[in-house]
Amino acid sequence: MALHYKLNFFKRVVSKILASPTCLYNYMDGDKQRHLDTFVQREVIMLASHLVEDLLEAAMYSDKDFGGVELDNIENLYITDEATAKDYGYSSLEAMQESGEDRQEIYEWWFVSPWLYERLKEAGEPVLDSNYGYIWGRTCTGQAISLDAVIEKIFDRFIA
């Protein structure tokens, strides 16, 4: 029974990831990919998933301050633009909000540089400015960060 539950959960997660417009792989030449990899190595500091998830859970059940890590402090947690709602297959932002599917699904948390934090925030990505540092809530998983559409767009706009 537990295995069946885990397989169904895995199928749901994979289908959400594949349906996400932010996780589409854009085939590119080798030189650009090497530059993107270098960019990510410089701007993405380290994985923060365990820390952030534990602090978010603790903050839900306590009045203590956990360094600013709480749901209310996550910027861009909810999708607020019409184009993104349509990318996800909804007829409008209002339809998406009514369905309750307007909250971005965060699969990983990463410490990032202050510069990348600002660019991700401008791009509508979930971000958190905490006492621990600048944190990005990555909305896809299972591929190199340098393959994320948002990272490629930031690279193309500011670096390339």
N, C-alpha and C positions, 0 to 999 in steps of 0.2 A: 504494500500500500504506500509506504513512504517513497519507494522508488518511482511509482507512478506519479505521485505528487511532484517530485523533483523534476521528472521529465516534462510534465505539463508546464511547470513554472519555467523551465529552460526554453521550451517552445515559445511561450508568451514573450519572454525577454528577447529572444532572438528575432521574433517577428517585429517587435517594436523597434529594435535597433535597425533592422533592414528597411523599415518603413520611414525612418527618420531622414529628413532631407539634409541634416547636418553631418551625416555619416557617409555620404556618397563619395566613393573613391574616384578621383579624377586622375586618369592616366596621364603621366607627364614624363618628360625626358629625364634621363639619369642625372644630368647636371643640376637641374632645378631641384630634384629630389634630394641630392646631396646638400644643397644650400638650405633647403627646408629642414633637413635633419640637424644641421649645424645651428640653425635658428632656434629650433626646439631645445636642443641641448643647452643653449645659452639662456633661454627665457623661461623654461619650465624646470623648476628646481628639484622637486621630489614629490612622491606620492604622499597624500595626506588622508586617504580614505578612512583608515581605521580611526585615526585621531578625530576627524570631523564627525564621523558617524557616532562614535562614543560620546562626544561632547554634545551633539544634537539630542541624543537620547537622554543624557543626564539633564540637560536644560529643560526638557519637557516635564520632568518630575521633580524639579527643584526650583527654589527661588534664588539660588546662588548664581553669581555671574561666572560664566565659563569663557572668559576672554572674548566676549562678543560673538561667540559661535552659537547662534540660535536661528530658528527658521525666519523670524521677523527681520533679521538683519541680512538675509540673502537678497541681493539685488537681482532683478530680472528672473525671479523664480517662476513668474507666470508670463505666458505669451501675451503680448499686448498689441501686436500689429496684424493687420488684415492679411498681408502677404504671407506671413508665416502660417497663419491658420489655413490659408488656401493650399500652401505647400503640404500640409498634413492631411489634405483631402476634405476639409470643411468648406461649406459654401460661404461662410463669413466668420469673423472673430466672435460675434455674438453666438452663433451656433456652436462654436467650439467651447465657449464659456458655459453655455447652457448644458452641454454634455458633461461638464466637469473635467474635461481633458486638457485644460489650458495650463496646467502646471507642468513645467519641464521635468522630464525624468532624468535624474542625475545618477550616473552609473559609477563615476569615479570623482575623487577630489584631489586636486593637485596644487601645491604651492607654486606660485609663479612670480616673476619679477614685477615690480611696480608698473613698469612700462607696459608689459603684456596685460596686466590686470586692467589697466585703463582701456586698452584696445578691445579686450574681451567684453568689458562692460558696455562700450560703445556699440559693439556688435550684437548686443542683446543676450549674451551668454550669462548664465548664473554665476555670480561672483560674491565673495565675502571678504570684507576688510576686517580682520580680527587682530587681537593682541598677539597672535602667533605669526601673523604675516598675511600676505595677499593670497587668497585661495580661489581657484576656479572649479566650478562644478561641471565636469565634462559630461555632455549629454549623449555620448556614444562610447563604445568600448570594443575591444576585440581587434583593433588595428593600431598601428603606430600613430602617435599623436600628429606626426607630420603629415598624415594622410587626411586628417579632419578638414572638412571644407572651410570651417571658420579660420583655422590656422593658415590655410593656403590663401584665403582672401586677405587676411591681415598681412601676410608676407608680401603678396602681390601689391598691396596698396602702399605699404610703408618701407619695404626693404628692397624688393626686386627692382 
